[in-house]
């Protein structure tokens, strides 16, 4: 084959690789568009290999006890809306929880977490369940800035719903857990906040804990987890291919920003979740910095608990983990 023919063949192969990557991203976006547009779909269609979402068995009773205020605009940024859940008959000010949904940074919505947020509120908390702009239309650090904006909004308005901003928790699942962990890091680590050029909306004295469910916390080892389509999600979020070449990749790795000032952590992951190693590593780093950690892991149990197992509240394991979450919140709300 002549030189021109070789070049054409290589160009054609490269074109096909790029095209296939683009098609994969489009398919991913299509699935998540379906999820985002329908809360019912969100309950049943998840990232490949994830557990199905199921409401708490007593969700009807919970709905009777909890008030919901929907779609409050917390900033002018794209998709900056949050829902607030609070007990109807509260007689005292309550701790505030900011919840950040997962979905691979490219999908998901607050609506698919509403029953979980309602269950948290029913236990005596004001829960702000936020949406944020999705990749690839909006990229890093957009969601982190939006989470900070949501905290700023709650600083101004939490009291209207019985919320006490002296006692704040941030939490999230999957990609939302990564975002929540980074928010906790920038609140507790001035060096990271300065690097990101962001002024935390709350002080470290206000932040009493982080709830981290099935997340990723070290981008250097994320690919090695073999999480389905991890490269697609992180390329969409960072805009870099491979995502490891992103110049600010270290900012996303919470394990690099833990200090003794990091808030107490509740962390869980299923034994069949590819992110087990990510959670174990984060716990090791937290403990080496003498940060209080409550973990619910299932290594060696062979329960086959998948990614996001905690949202399948039809199962005893998910309900037990929820009870452990409430114990953590109670202890650190005092």
N, C-alpha and C positions, 0 to 999 in steps of 0.2 A: 504494500500500500504506500502511496506517495505521501510526502510530508503534509500536503494540504488535506488529504483524506484522513490522516491520523488526527489532525487538529479538529476537523469537522466531527469525527467520531467522539473525541474527548469532549468537545463542546456540547454535543448532543447528549452524552451521558450526564454531564454536569447539569444540563438543562432539565433532564428527567429527574435528577435528585432534588433539585430546587423545587420543581413542580410537585413532586410527591410530598415534600415537606409542607408546601403551601396547601395542598389538598388536605393533608392531615390536620393542619391548623383550622382550615375551613370546616371540616367535619366536626372537630372539637367545638368550634364556635357555634355550629348549628345545634349540636346537642345542648350546649349550655344556654343558647337563646331559648330553646324549648323549655329548659328548666326555669330560667329567670322569668319567663312570661306566664308561668303557671305554677302556683304553689302546690297544687296537687301533683303535677309532674315532678316537682322538686322532691316530693316525699318518696318517689319511687324510682327516679332516674338519677343515678349518682355516678361519680367517677368510677371507671372500670375497677372491679374488685372490691368496691365499698359495700358496707352493710346497707340494708334498706332502712329508711326512716319510719318509725312507728311512734304514734303519740302515747303519752302516759295513759294507763288504763282508766284513770279518773279525770281525763281531760275535760269532760263535760262539767264536772263539779268545779274544777279549777277555773274554767271560763266564767262561772257564776261569781267567783270570788275576786277576780282580777279585772281591773279597768285597763283599757287599751286606747292610746292616742296614736293615730297612724300618720305617717308621712310628714313629719315635721322637718322643715328645711334647716339644716344646721350650718350650711355655708352656701356660697354661690358656685362651688365646684360642681362638676358633672355628677349626677346620681347621688347627691348629698342629702339623703333623707334618712330619718330614723324613726322608729316606733318606740313609744315608752309604755312599759307595763308596770303597774303598781297595785298593791292590794287595796280593795275598796274600803275596808274597815280598819285601816291602820290608825293607831292612836299616838304614834311617836315617829320621829324622823328615822329614816331607814338608810342603810348603806346603798351605794350606787354601783351598778355593774354595767360596764360598756362591753357589748358583745359584737364580735367581728366574725362574719360568716366565712366559710371556706368555699372552694370551688375552683381550685387551681389558678387563681388570680384572673381567670377568663370567664367565670360564670358563678352561679349561685346567687342567692338573694336573702335578705332578711326574712322574707315571708316563709321560707322553708325552715327557719329556725324558730318560728313564732311559738309553737307549742312548748319547746324547751325553755324559751325565754319566759313564757307564762308560768311554767312550773317553778322557775327560779323566783319570779316575783311573788308567787303564792307562798313561798317560804319566808317572805318578809323583806324583800329587796325591791328597789326601783331599778328596772332594767332598761337600758337604752340599747336597742337592737338596730345596728346601723347598716346601711348600704354604702357602697363606694364605687367609683368609676372602675370599669373592668378593662383588662388588657385584651387585645393589643392597642385598642383606641387610646387607653390611658395606661401609662407605664410607671414603673418605680421612679421616684418615691411617692407617687400620688396617693395611694391608699394610706400610707403612714401619715402623711400630712393631713389627710381627711380624718383619720382617727383622732389626731390632735385637735382638729377643728371641732369634732364631735364632743371631745372633753371640754373644750372652751364653751361650747353651747350649753353643756350641762352645768358648768360653773355658774352660768347666768340663770338657768331655768330649772335645775333639779328640785329646788325647794318648792316650786309650784306643784310638784307631784309627791311631795313628802320625802325627797331625797336629801341626804346629808353628804355634801361633798368633802367632808373631813374624812370620810371612810369610802374609798373608791377601789374597785377591782376592775382589771381589764381581762378579757377572756376571748377565746376564739377556738375554732376548729380547723384542722388541716392548714391550708394557706392562711386562714384567719388566725390560727395559733402562731404562725411565724410573724404575722403583722403585730399581733398583741404582744409577743415576746420582745419585738423590736421597740414597740412603744414603751414597754416597761424598762427596757435598757436605756432609751434616750432620756426617760424621766429620772433614772437613777445614776446615769453616767454622763457627766457634763462634757466629757471629751467627745462622745458620740454625738451629742446634741450640737456641739460646736462644729464638728465635721459635717453634719447634715444641714447646718445653718438653720436650725429650728429651735424656737423657744417653747419648751414644754408648757402646755396649758395648765398643768397641775404640778404641785411640788411633790417631792419624794415622801414628805410627811403625810400627804393625802393618800398616796398609793399604798394600799394595805396588802395587795396580793395579785397574782396572775393565775388565771385558769387556762391551762394549755392542753388541748385535746388533740391527739393524733397529728402533731405538727412536724415541721422540719426546721432545724435550727443550725445547721452547718451546710452551707452551699458548696463547700469544697468536696463534701462526700455525698451530696444529694444524688448524683448520677449513680453512684455505687449501690444505692438502695434498690435499684431496678423498679422503682415505682412506675406504674404504667404512664407513659407519655410525659415523664418528668421533664424531658428536654423541650417538648413542645410548650408546656406551661411556663417554664422559666425563661425560654427564649421570648415568648409573648410578653412576659412581665418586664424583662430587662431590655429587650430589643437587641440583644447580642446573641450571635450564633458562632460557636457554642456559648451557652450562657456563662460558662466559667471565664470567658474572656471579658466579661462586663467590668469596666474599670472600678465600679463601686461595689463589687460583689461582696467584699468583706463587711460592708455595712449591714447586709442582710443576714449575716451569720451571727446569731445571738451568742453563741458559745464564745465568741471573741470579745464580747462586751460585758460579760458578767463581772460584777465587783461585789464586795461584801454589802454594798448598799442596795443591791437588787432586792425587790420585795419577795416575800414568801411565795412559794409556787405550789400549786396543785397540778399534777401532770399525769396523764394516762395515755395508753396506747394498747391496742389489741395484739394478741400473740401472733396473728396472721397478717398484721399490718407491715408493709415494707419499711415503715418509718420507725420500727422498734429501735434500731441502732441510733437514730437521731435523738430519741427521747432518753435512752440510756446514757448517751454521751452528755446531754445537757444536764442530767441529774449528777453525773460525776463532776462536771465543772461547777455546778451550784454548790455541791457539798464541799468541794475543795476551797470554795470561797466562804464557807460557813453560812450559806443561805438556807433558811428553813425550807424543807421540801416534803410534801406528801405525795407519794406516787402510788398509782394502782397499775401494776404490770401483771402480765399473765404468762411470762416466759416459763416454758416447761409444762404448762397445763394441758396443752393440746386441745384447747377449747375452740380453736379456729375462729377467733374473734377478728373480724376484718376491719379495714380502715373505716373510721367513723362508727364503730360498734356502739358507742355510747348513745347514739340517737335512736337505736332500735329499742325503745322503751317497753316493747312487748316481752323482752328477755330479762331474766333475773340479773344477769351480769350487768346490763346497762342500768337497771334500777339500783343495784348495789353501788355502782360507781357514782350515780347521782346522789345517793345518800352520803357517800364519802365526800363529795363536792360540797354538800350542804354543811357537813361537819367542819370542813376547812373554812368555809365562809363564816360560820358561827364563831369559831375560835379566833379568827383574825379580824372580826368586826368589833371585838370588845375593846 
